[in-house]
Amino acid sequence: MTNQETIGIGLIGAGLLWLFHRSQQAGNQSPLTATVTTYEGFDLSEYGGPTSYPQPIKDFAVAIAKQEGFYVAGSVPQRANNPGDLKLPGKPTLPGTSITMFESADAGWNALYRQLFLILTGQSSYYNLDMTIDDMSRVWTATQQVPWATNVAMMLGVSRSTPLWQVLA
């Protein structure tokens, strides 16, 4: 397969995902269903999501985790087992913070994957696929929004003005 054929297939897939997103907005049900486990063996049933996620969701999650400081020893996201620095209502928080604390890093990754899956499938209350990474930063973080968007986009190899459907598809 040539590079042009690969790019063409990728563009067709992105277009189909965009059409799927539009049909979701029209009230159609999601055809995506759960599988048994993620490639890493995480069980996501507790979070109401599928248990296997596409690579673009995982790549986006890693970019967010790096930007949020998850890989920095002793950081709030690391101590809370929360790579996305998520604030989920009704869940326990790391003492002295408003950041959700998960029982393990695996559970924190699962929750971050779930959040990105909600965006991908048009089920997020805060984000949609037409938003750019820059738009997302204004909702995801209350501080340093431009550096957040710049760093996440750079890690994904795109610009801040890239729509979410292009990086999650």
N, C-alpha and C positions, 0 to 999 in steps of 0.2 A: 504494500500500500504506500502510495506517495504521500509526501507532506501535504500537498494540495487536497488529496482525498481525505486525509485525516482532519484537516481544517474544515473541509466541507461537511463532514459528518458531525464535527463538533458544533458548527453553526446551526445545522439542522436540529441537533439535540437541544441547543439553547433556545431556538425558536419554538420548539414543541413545549419546552418547559414554560416559556412565556405564555403560550396559549393555554397551557394547563392552569397557570396562575390566574389568567383572565377568567377561565371557566369557574375557578374557585370563587372569585368575586361575584360571579353570577349565581352562586348558591349550589353548585354541583358538589358531590361528595368526592373526597380524595381517593384515588385508586391505589395509593401507596399503603401497603400493609406491613405488619411487623414480621420479622423473622425471629429466629431463636436467640442468637447472641451476636454481638459485634465481633469484628475480627480480633479484637483484644479480649473478648470473652466477657464484656460488660453486660449486665442485665439491666435493661432500661424500662422494664414493665412498671416499676414504681413511678416513673416519670411520665407514663402515658404515651411514650413514643415507640417508634420501631426499635428493634434491637440491632439493626445493621444500618449504617449510614454511608452515603457516598463519600468518596475521597475529598471532593471540594468542601464539604461540611467539616471534615477533619482538618483540612489545611487551614480553613478560616478560623477554626477553633484554636489551632496552634498559634496563629498570628495574634489572635486576641489574648491568649494566655501570655505570650511574650510581652505584649504591650502592657498588660495588667500587672506584670511583675511576678507571675507564678513561678518562674524559674530562678528567682532571687531568694537565696537562703534566708529564712526568717521573715519574709514578706507576709503581709496580711493574706493575700490569696493563697500562699503556700500553707500558712498555719491553719487556714480555714478549709483546706482541701478544695479550693474553689478557683480553678484556673480562669474562669471568666469574670471573677469578682462580682458574681451575681447577687442581687438582693431579691430574694423570693419571699413573698408574704406568707406568714404562717409557719415558716421554717426557723429552726434555731439559728442564732447569730453568734459570731465570734465575740466573746466578751469585749466590751469597750468599742465595738464597731456596729455598723448596720449591715455588714456583709454576712450572707448566709454561710453557715458552717456545715460541711458535709462530713459523714462518718469516715469517708476514705477519699483519696484522690480519684479513684475510679468513679465513685458516685458524683463527684464534682464534674468530671469530664462528661459523664452521661447527661447531667443537667445542662451543660453548655451545648452539647450536641443537640439536645432537645430544643433549646431556645432557637438555634439556627435552623432546625427542622421546621419549627413553627413558622419562621420567616419564609422558608422555601415553599411551604405548602399553603401560604396565604392565611394561616391561622393565628398569626401574631397580632396582639392588640396594639402594639407600638410601632412595628416595622412593616414595610411592604417591599416587594421585589423591585419596584421602580425607584426606591430611595437609593442614593449613592452612598458610598462609604462615608463621605463627609456628612451627609444627612444622618446616617446611623450614629456617628460619633456624638452628635448633638443630643441624642436620646440616651445612648449607652453610658456616657460619662458626663459628670457635671463639671469636671475640670479638664483643662488642657485638651480641648476637643480637636483643635487643628493638629497638634502633635500626635494624638491618638490616631486620627484618620490617616495622617501622613505615614506613620510607622506601620500600621496595619496594611495599608495599600502597598507600601514598599515591600513588605514581607510576602505579599501575594503577587508581586510583580505587575501591579496595575497602578492607575492613578486614583486620587481621592474622588474623582468625578465618575468613577466606574459604578454602574448600577449593581445592586446586590444580585440580581438575577444572573449577571455574568460571572460572578465569583462563586455563587452557590450551586450553579447548574452543572 
